[in-house]
Amino acid sequence: MMKIKFTLLLFLFSLVSFAQEFNASVTVNAEQTGRTKLSIFKTLEGAVEDLINQNTWTDNSLENHEKIDCNFFINVTEYGSDYFTATLQVQASRPVYGSTTSTPIFNFKDDQFRFRYTEFQPLDYNPNTYSSNLVSTVAFYVYTILGIDGDTFAPQGGSKYHEEANLIVNTAQQGGAEGWQSSDGNQSRFRLNADLLSNNFTNYRQALYVYHREGLDVMYQDLELGKNNIVKAIQTLREVNNSRPNSILMRSFFDAKSDEVKNIFSGGPRINLTEVVANLKRIAPLYNTKWNTIRN
């Protein structure tokens, strides 16, 4: 009897020790190929979802409610034999402390996603070897999400995960696929990771912490303090934008946050909106229509 109890305890301990970090949903849309009935698209969907959800990416032990919610939308535009041309939209969110709501922390579209995949091919991530562009790309965004999530909870809190993503960038370069080289443009995976690790964007990551941990997470207790701290975060983003305009990080931030920012400043404790709106229009003019609707 004691042996059975001991075995059960070991089993339960292993579940805690090796808890996965993500609640990921993966969608593969193949309408543009005109071959949506092929089973390989559904198989790919399940394989990528298992890769994200069933792997242990960190040494953290998380409860189910602490896992990161994320969505991977793979839009296949061309398919032939085992070769896919696609775009990838990655979105992630985290809970807001003291509430039942969540806040988007990442929204990024990757237009440089081409890979090979055969049906039922195992997808395994090994940090020390390159297996495929599909695995490397998915793993890269997993660690990027972990890094950004960490940055929202502690100053520079996601550094070790951004470094892990950088190792993937360096390893994946040997595969020759687009998106991993410095020459692949300002919307590449290379550029996203390089900026997150650059000293030029240290204050950007600090703004992530102030916005989320000192802003959103305290609003349940002190709405005015939280809102004013978000004002400070926006001002910091303005300063970063002044030195590095039109960066991939700023575009990604407001692609995720534009609706939330508009709603935060359109209600609650009154503040002087003139400077806030001016900053938003300077940083993210693409969303000026939303900024123009902000009213106390």
N, C-alpha and C positions, 0 to 999 in steps of 0.2 A: 504493500500500500504506500509506504514512504517513497519507494522507487518511482511509483506512478506519479505521486505529487511532485517529486523532484523533476521528473521529465516534463511535466506540465508547466512548471515554473520556468524551466529552461526555454520551452517553446514560447511562452508568453514574453519572456525577456528578449528573445530573438525578434519577436514582432515589434517590440518597442525600439530596440537598438537599430533595426534596419528598416524603420518606417520610411516610406517614400515621401517626397516633398511636394508633389503636384497633384492637383485635380485638373488634368488636361483633357480638353475636347478637341478632336482632330476631324476636320471636314475636308474631303477631297471632291472638288467639283470638276467634272470632265466634260461639261456641255459643249465647250468649244471644239472638242475633238470629234464630236458627232458619234462617239462610240461609248456612250454612258452605260450600256448594258454589260460591258466587259467586267468580269469579276475582279480583275486585278486592281481596280480603283478602290473597291471596298476592302480588299485585302491590304492594300497600302495604307488605307485609313486606320485599320486596326493595328497594323504593325508599328506605325509611328506613334499611335496612342500608347501602345504597350511600352515602346522604347522610353517614352517620357514618364509614364506613371509607374512602371514596374522596376525601374532602375533606382538605385540609391546614389544620389548625386552629391550628398554632403554627409558630414558626420553628425548632423542635427537629429534629435528625436522630436517629432512633431505629432501633436494630436490632429485628428481629422479636421477640426475647425481651423487649425493653423496652416493648413496646406495652401499653397498658392494656386489660385484659379487662373487658368490660361486657356487661350484658344489659338489653334493653328489652322488657318484656312489655306489649303493648297489648291490653287486654280490652275489646272492643267490646260495649256493652250495647244500643245502638240504632243502626240504619243506615237511612237513607232518602234516595234520590236521591244527592247527593254529601255529605251531612251525617252525621258520626259523633259519637256520644256514647260516651265510653270512660273507662277508668282506665288509668294508666300506672305500672308498677312499674319502677324503675331501680335496678340493682345494679352495683357496680364493685369490683374488687380490684386489688391490686398484689403483686409478688413480695416475699417475705421474704428479706433478704440472707443469703447463706451457706446457703440451703436450697433444696429443690425445691418448697416450698409457697408458697401465696399467702395474703394476708390481706384480708378484706373491708374496704373503706374507705367504702362508701356503699350505703345501702339505703333507698329512699324511694318511697312510694306517693302518686301525684298523682291525686286524685279530681275535679279540675277540668279535664278534658281533653276539649274539644269542638273539632272542626275540620272543614273542608271539604277533600275530595280527590276528584278524578276520575281514573279509571284511566289510567295512563301519563303522568300529569301530572309534569313535571320538578320535582324538589325541589332548589333551589339556595339556598345561604345567602349573603347579602350583608350585611355588618355595617352598611351605611349605609342600607338600605331594609327596609321591612316587606313580606313577600310572602304569608305565611299563618301562622295560629296553629300549624299542624303543624310547619313549619320552625322557627319561633321557639322552640317548646317543646323540640324535639329539640336545637337549638343551645344553648339555655339549659342543659340538663343536660350536654351535652358540656363546656361551659366550667366548670360547677360541679364535675364530676368532675375535670377538669384542675386546678382550684383546690385541691380537697381532696387530690388526689394530691400536688401541690406542697407543701402544708402538712405532709405527712407526711415530706418529705425535707429541709426547711429551715424555720427559724422564719419564719412568714408567707410561705412560699415560693410560695403560690398566689395572691397578691394581684392580680397583673395579669390572671389568668383570672377571678377573682371580679368584677373591674372590667369585664371584657368581658361577663360575664353580666349585670351591672347595665345596660350599654348596651342589651342585648337587652330587659330588663325595660322600660326607658324607651321603646324603639321600639315594642314590642309593645302598649303601652297604647293606641295609636291604633287597634288592631284591635277593641277593645271586648270581647275575650273574657275569661272569668273566669280569675282566678289571677294577674293582673299588677298589681292595685291594692292599696293599703294596706287597703282596706275588705273584701278578699276572705278575711279570716280568718287564723288562726294556722298553718294548714297550706298556705298558698299559696306559689307560686314567689316572689312579692314578699317574703314574710316570710323565706323560706329565705335569699334573697340579702341582704336587709337585715341579718339577724343575722350572717351571715358577714363582712360589712363593718363591723359595728358595733364600736366600742371596748369595748362591754360584753362582747364575746365574744372579745377578743384572747387571753385566757388559755385559752379553749376551743381555739383554733387552736394555741396553744403546747402544750397537752396532746396534741394530735394528733401533733406532732413528737416529744415525749418518749416517748409510747406506742410509736410506730413506729420512729423512727430510733435512739433511745437505749434502747428496750426490746426490741422484737421483733428488730431488726436486729443486736443484739449478743448475743442469747441463744445463737447458734451457737458463740460464742467464750467467753462468760462467762454461764452460765445464771442464776446468782444475781444478778449485777449487772443483767442485763436485766429480771428479774422485779421487783427492787426499784425500778427506774425506772418500770415499769408501775404499781407501787403509788403512786409519786409522781404519775403522770399521773391516776390515779383520784382522788387527794386534790385535785388541781387542779380536776378536773371537779366534785367535791363543792363546792368554794368558788364556782365559777361558778354551780352550781345553787342555792346559798344566796341569791345575789343575783338570779338570773333563773330561778326554778323552772319546771319543766314546759315548757322551751323546745323548739322544733322541732329544734334542733341536737342536744340531748341525746337526744331520742326517736329521731332518725335514727341517732345513734351506737350506741345499744344495740340497735336493730333490726338493725343490721349485726353487732354485736360480742358479743352476749350469750353465744352458745355458746363463742366463742373465749375470752372473759374467764373463764367458768366453768372451761374446761379448763386455762387457764394457772394458776389458783389451786388446782386440784385435784390437782396433782402437782409434781414437781421439788423444788428446795430449799425447806426448811421456813421459813415466815415466820409472824408473828403475824397470824392471819386475822381477829381480832375486829373491828378497826377497818376493815379492807378490806370485809368483809361488811356492816358497818353503813353504810359509805359507799355501797355498791352498792344496798342496800335503800332508802336515802334518795333516791338519784338516780333509780333505775329500779325502782320498786316493782312494776311490771308483770311483772318477771322474778324475783320473790321465790322462786318455786318452784325456779328454777335456783340462785339464790344459796344457798338452804337446803341444797343438795346439795354445796356446796364443802367439801372436807376436805383437809387436808395429806397 
